[in-house]
Amino acid sequence: MDFSPTVSQEELVAIRRALHSHAESGLSEFWTTSFLAEKLAALGCEVHLGEEVMDRAVMMGSPSPEVQKKRLQAALEQGADPKWIEKMDGLTGLMVDIRPDLPMHSVLRFDIDCVDVSESHDADHKPAAESFASINEGECHACAHDGHATIGLGVAMELMRRRDALKHNVRLIFEPAEEGSRGALPMVSAGLVDGARYFLAAHIGVNARQDHALVCGTHGFLATTKFDVELFGLAAHSGSDPHKGHNSLLAAATILLNLHALPRHGEGASRVTVGMLSGGTGRNVIPDHAKLVCETRGATEEINQYMFDKAKLIIEHVAAMYEQEVKITIMGTAGNAISDKKMIDVVRQAAQDVPYFHKDRITGLGAGFGTDDACTFLSAVQKQGGAGTYCQIGSVLDAGHHNPRFDFNEDLLQPAVELFCRSTFLMDVME
């Protein structure tokens, strides 16, 4: 079979730039979901949205109703189709099956959300210079998810043209809210990987920072728990009655210092971070509320749990010491998973026939960075006896991930589509 992509590089670049300019934060990807749904429906795919793909009961870190209303209105003003918006019912992300008439077999995942940073408008930043920078202030595709979604759409185009050659169903998942580890769990809970034997996901860049490079599998991801801490004390006049107040900001500062003083785990990497601290109302008022935005990470789920349990102990005891009511809210979670050799070999074999990837730049298992929500999908497939891998598609980067100047080499888009298609047909004949 000829696997040369029929979708042109120019078409893929146009899709990528449309997605890039309409960057949307996690769980608010209304324009993005509508755009992808329209394209996929035009291919003849049955598009699954809303509660078909997201289990509301396990969702974490959802934006406030006020924020969602504002973002939904912005998406409509930017051209999102009301038909798809209605079908979403407030839930972003989507899924399509290429051969729903055949047994479930393999899952391909593509994330679609952006990062909450403002994009650079420097004259030498390509998206700004060529007029496809984000039109949404404070929201920017600074982690290549626009590229991932573009590749996913290209794969759907190619697989639908070759669907009669498939022996099994292939499911394409377009995941919202990968940032913050909030999208995968609701999708897994909704049954999107049930019965899957094989799983494939990829990320542009990561630790593959050369053009024409490919890392076929990844290890070293960290399990994580994202959580917010809210403290509620008692306000008082800071001059005449400071003894009558219960200082929430002082409690929060004590929590911050003690969290970062936590002993690290001796059996693997461990992390704790307070990324934001806010509170109080004025200089002459004892602060009666404060908030910390935090996370723990660990080389294993057990190490991450150790870090979170120790953090929770500190928070509760400091709150008691400063006479605070405390609320801890889990905002996101992800496990860790290691790519399977079986699937690494599949991707390596597929890459050998994609001219873009230089043979001396194709490697097997490489190190990941931080956390990726794909691990939740991969782990779920592995727990039911399947196998999977997480690839890194090489690109020279203008700046690091989550940097306002981030950009990648668009030349990789068509080869990445071909890589996924070749890998899919190799998986299709595996038991």
Secondary structure, DSSP 8 states (H G I E B T S, - for coil): -----SS-HHHHHHHHHHHHHT---TT--HHHHHHHHHHHHHTT---B-GGGT--GGG--S---HHHHHHHHHHHHHTT--HHHHHHHTT---EEEES-TTS-EEEEEEEE---BSS-----TTSHHHHTT-S-SSTT-B--SSHHHHHHHHHHHHHHHHHTGGG-SSEEEEEEES-TTTT-SHHHHHHTTTTTT--EEEEEEESTT--STT-EEEEEE---EEEEEEEEEE-B--BTTT-GGG-B-HHHHHHHHHHHHTT----TTS-EEEEEEEEEE-S-TTB---EEEEEEEEEESSHHHHHHHHHHHHHHHHHHHHHTT-EEEEEEEEEE------HHHHHHHHHHHTT-TTS-GGGEEEEEE--S--THHHHHHHHHHTT-EEEEEEE----SS-TT-TT----GGGHHHHHHHHHHHHHHHHT--
